[in-house]
Amino acid sequence: MNAILDVSPDDFTATVEPGVTKEALNAALRPHGLFFSVDPGAHATIGGMAATRASGTNTVRYGSMRENVLACTTVLADGRVVCAGSRTMKSAAGLDLARLFVGSEGTLGIITELTVKLHPLPEAVSAAIVSFPDAAGAVTTVIQGVQVGLPLARAEYLCPNTIRVVNATNPGLSLQERHTLFLEFHGSSQVGLDEQAGLMGRIAAENGGGDFAWASHPEDRTRLWHARHNAYFSCQRSRPGSIILTTDTCVPRSRLAESLAGAMRIMADAVFPHMIFGHVGDGNFHVLMAIDPSSESEHSEAETLNTAIVDLALSLGGTCSGEHGIGFHKKAFLRREAGEDATEVMRQIKSLLDPRNIMNPDKIF
Ligand SMILES: Cc1cc2nc3c(=O)[nH]c(=O)nc-3n(C[C@H](O)[C@H](O)[C@H](O)COP(=O)(O)OP(=O)(O)OC[C@H]3O[C@@H](n4cnc5c(N)ncnc54)[C@H](O)[C@@H]3O)c2cc1C
């Protein structure tokens, strides 16, 4: 099911079947001067992204699938076909069922059609790299940039370990192995954008940041974001034969510096290679642990560290999953995060819509 059914430039919407990939949709939208903004690192389908309520590097500006799915059609376990939401920009008509299916990880039904929001391609785009002696300086720069309303479209943090493996796997990239931000600004004119990027440069300098290295040509920006999107695979390649266990905590932005510093303390004595990077503009980062799949002790240590990082995020008012979903692995965390009553309501909705438990059984619940 990979057909693009409709593109409506006047409404800024597209209606697609769930197997359409974000890349295919964006290729079809380019001639209209529009784009679909949600961009997880994986080569994902719009259906899979809706099912996991995915986000990506530019959520800080354009929102996640939660904000970008306007409507969806879902086939329920008993064969009923439910059309939820509409192409309107807003609706106050009844319960918001579209929002129920977005993020349900295939447990409530199969999404067969989606209408998503589109955005105009920005007139002006600038990207820059800036590095810091510590993570706190990098994170504080992003938070302050967001607080003063700068048009940040992407704000990604990469720890020195991540920079090292990204350098090693991307020919031509030789970034300093420091705490680094990859930034992108979108605006309606280059002059306005230069001014705002200048302000971001001053904020970075006040937090110990070095000079901005600008990626002015589209191909330089593509190289930069390609390296960032492939950071997961770079980490895996840094220890041949390893598998990656990744955390996905997200905290309110005001607690991000604490959450990141705490995760670094927790990981300090880990016996396996690990890297930290993430969408810090949203308060979300990933700790990637490259573990030996045949080692019981590494598995067990990774799980202990993962739990400690989630505990910290929950204690700071955060969540165990900013974007990857609950799946099988985070079920116990969900119960702790949402509480018994809320988890029970979720379970009741699941059994109402899927009494025979045939839709992705055992995920989430
Ligand atoms: C390298 C890497 C980087 C990633 N980076 C990010 C990131 O930056 N941000 C982020 O949010 N996520 C990220 N992810 C996770 C990724 O976004 C999700 O895996 C992706 O959204 C899933 O899309 P998919 O097409 O691969 O779906 P699948 O993996 O095929 O499916 C995902 C889930 O959705 C269900 N599902 C799929 N289609 C439907 C449907 N039509 N109806 C109902 N249920 C359905 C499946 O049963 C499954 O439970 C990353 C993953 C990888 C491997």
The ligand as a Gaussian input file, in Angstrom:
#p B3LYP/6-31G(d) Opt

LIG

0 1
 C       18.521000       3.816000      12.755000
 C       17.210000       4.218000      13.315000
 C       17.002000       5.544000      13.621000
 C       15.766000       5.940000      14.136000
 N       15.590000       7.255000      14.417000
 C       14.397000       7.647000      14.889000
 C       14.149000       9.017000      15.158000
 O       15.005000       9.870000      14.986000
 N       12.917000       9.352000      15.603000
 C       11.916000       8.412000      15.793000
 O       10.833000       8.765000      16.181000
 N       12.150000       7.119000      15.561000
 C       13.347000       6.724000      15.109000
 N       13.555000       5.409000      14.854000
 C       12.432000       4.495000      15.006000
 C       11.609000       4.625000      13.709000
 O       11.012000       5.880000      13.634000
 C       10.496000       3.749000      13.693000
 O       11.087000       2.500000      13.678000
 C        9.670000       4.009000      12.418000
 O        8.828000       5.124000      12.617000
 C        8.901000       2.875000      12.099000
 O        8.583000       2.932000      10.730000
 P        8.649000       1.601000       9.880000
 O        8.035000       1.921000       8.574000
 O       10.029000       1.059000       9.908000
 O        7.634000       0.707000      10.726000
 P        7.765000      -0.797000      11.292000
 O        9.055000      -0.962000      12.023000
 O        7.443000      -1.689000      10.167000
 O        6.574000      -0.782000      12.306000
 C        6.662000      -0.107000      13.525000
 C        5.451000      -0.495000      14.386000
 O        4.268000       0.060000      13.814000
 C        3.352000      -0.956000      13.464000
 N        2.774000      -0.585000      12.171000
 C        3.444000      -0.390000      11.010000
 N        2.589000      -0.033000      10.034000
 C        1.348000       0.014000      10.603000
 C        0.042000       0.313000      10.120000
 N       -0.172000       0.637000       8.851000
 N       -0.994000       0.240000      10.987000
 C       -0.804000      -0.094000      12.272000
 N        0.413000      -0.392000      12.789000
 C        1.471000      -0.337000      11.978000
 C        4.155000      -2.247000      13.390000
 O        3.362000      -3.368000      13.669000
 C        5.190000      -1.994000      14.463000
 O        4.666000      -2.273000      15.743000
 C       14.748000       4.982000      14.345000
 C       14.967000       3.635000      14.028000
 C       16.177000       3.250000      13.515000
 C       16.397000       1.810000      13.176000

